[in-house]
């Protein structure tokens, strides 16, 4: 057959049976859309950040970076960098983390100071401005995304007229700054989507009180000289500065996002499996008619089996292309809409973007999975071409090929499901890093276990029917289900996979949130009140404060003591680690609930004495160290050695954390600037009253700091964690909604096709209401079998994901088996499907008895 012949036959079939083909394409579209949306939304965080880095660094390839927020003196370092042979250009950057408060919003941003030297590197951040123009600007330049977030008008981007001023809070200071420009993608490119703000160097130095300081130097080398220049920069840094390539930050962001990325990959597997089952359902609906059509091609038209195979393949691929195309559109809508959100909890450590980046890999993976699912779903149609099988039998049967599933096959599938579960548990025991692969095996095991659950439910319903002969409609439903058709099993498997994914992901999410809440109680419980920057949940933004102001705060009525807390981020390899430095007078230095190796009491005693630190278990693994060993930290004053007092969870920060003594921190970071103040209350004082008085004192000091009770601080951290995990909740919801609608559509179509058989029941005197009840019972048994299987195996999946979170990522997890949530999910999916099915079921049950005589 010539190629166009395949397309003509495919179009003819589409015109004859549009509903079946549409249903199959919809199934593929749902699977592709879910997988693409999540993969794209997740990869966009790191890809947009990478684009922002390129937009800032331009032609630079290397950077020399300060190890603290205070930066380093520029007057000596920058000329020495420029004097290194092989350095073509070098530009200094001053960066500060700040909070912008606009007319209708607040946003954490990275403030970058720009000058003509940076413009010479031709980064997109500055090349659209005339060299030196920003040094004359008295105000802040906002990327369009940041301006939108805080309520600054963006319709007249590029002009100054009518733009309101914003309040900027950084390093303990607050200042009102006019908005000079709002700049869009036409000027800044990807940088327009950054959570950032741009100022002139003198202005940022004045607001931050950091005269002649820089955060890093960007270096453009002569061709072929990068290695030699890097060696010279390392010698110049002397162990006090970090020398790295300009792409170091995107790599560290990828490391921070790794747990989310792996969880996303697991969901993509579930979505692809769901799409396959939905397409399989649709193909089975039209299988009897398609079998006869294919048989006609061979017996009447003389087509060869090879031609039929090629025709089925072409039709499957065309259907897959159409379904995948629809899925791509839907997936991008979801990625840019519902799932479009940068993780706020990472904002203090990284410059994040808000743009959805369409990468080729998620697109290719999703579409390939859609095409493969469509081809596999059509494979049962080729069973009639098996050697020794007569095509005449096709004309004598209204059933699908292999429609009835024998008990032996059901048993073999159950054994295969058990083997997959055992294999998954073995992977979990001996290779915990592959825990999400084990979870994927659970998903496949769920499908294999459905026939056995289905058979057991039918057997149970039969037993009830025999004991209660009055349940006539149950008897009718059981009669229909005893054949255990592939179509019914495919429907049940669809619900099983959806419920499995929702229970596994949702249960693990709740366990992680409970673990973070438990850690947060320990973390904030060391003080009654906290004085910090707004939105600084991890207290990493340092600020200068003199002794007179500290004494003034300590003299507020109701205050018993004020203690300085220190913290920041430190780059160790590809990990941006959270450093926590507590004063020795704190109630507890190491969170007792987060201990992994060692005891909290002993670790506290050692850290208080100095020279010791507690580190996250995963960081200890990366550094190949254990309790009692010595590690070396790359501090601003050079490499410093610490002994490991204990290991902990990652304290909710995936790259890891280090807990140390405040005195060691002050000495090794060469600073007295705290990142938070902890306030203890005197006996009888109330937190709210003292907080109001402290707020008034800070206002008199023109401070940009805020007072929070321990409970308010806890709520802020937990809210940020919930926001960071919101995508997992959205994924679970999308999975269930998609499965419910698709199952209802497939059930409704199957019920509509059964109108001739329902008409036969009408001839026997069965009333429409009785037929309707029988259909609902039958559908409930089908969907219930799948949902029950998915709920049970989903609990196992939750345990696997929890194990992954604890052992591999190091997150604090409070494991509670999700029996109640699993029951709720089971009930919701079953009830939702039944509500939707009730409508087509009612009309199908009212079919006229004359329909029984239709040929």
Secondary structure, 3 states (H helix, E strand, C coil): CCHHHHHHHHHHHHHHCHHHHHHHHHHHHHHHHHHHHHHHHHHHHHHHHHHHHHHHHCCCCEEEECCCCCCEEHHHHHHHHHCCCCEEEEEEEEEEEEEEEECCEEEEEEEEEECHHHHCCCCCCCCCCCCCHHHHCCCEEEEHHHHHHHCCCCCCCCCCCCCCEEEEEECCEEEEEEEEEEECHHHHHHHHHECEEEEEHHHHHHHHCCCCEECEEEEEECCCCHHHHHHHHHHHHCCCCEEEECCHHHHHHHHHHHHHHHHHHHHHHHHHHHHHHHHHHHHHHCHHHHHHHHHHHHHCCCCCHHHHHHHHHHHHHHHHHHHHHHHHHHHHHHHHCCCCCCCHHHCCCCCCECCCCCCHHHHHHHHHHHHHHHHHHHHHHHHHHCCCCCCHHHHCCCCCCCCECCHHHHHHHHHHHHHHHHHHHHHHHHCHHHHHHHHHHHHHHHHHHHHHHHHHHHHHHHHHHHHCCCCHHHHHHHHHHCCCEHHHHHHHHHHHHHHHHHHHHHHHHHHHHHHHHHHHHHHHCCCCEEEEECCCCCCCCCECCCHHHHHHHHCCCCEEEEEEEEEEEEEECCEEEEEEEECCCCCCCCCHHHEEECCHHHHHHHHHHCCEEEEEHHHHHHCCCCCCCEEEEEECCEEEEEEEEEEECCCCCCCCEEEEEHHHHHHHHCCCCECEEEEEECCCCCHHHHHHHHHHHHHHCCECEEEEEHHHHHHHHHHHHHHHCHHHHHHHHHHHHHHHHHHHHHHHHHHHHCHHHHHHHHHCCCCHHHHHHHHHHHHHHHHHHHHHHHHHHHHHHHHHHHHHHHHHHCCCCCCCCCHHHHHHHHHHHHHHHHHHHHHHHHHHHCCCHHHHHCC
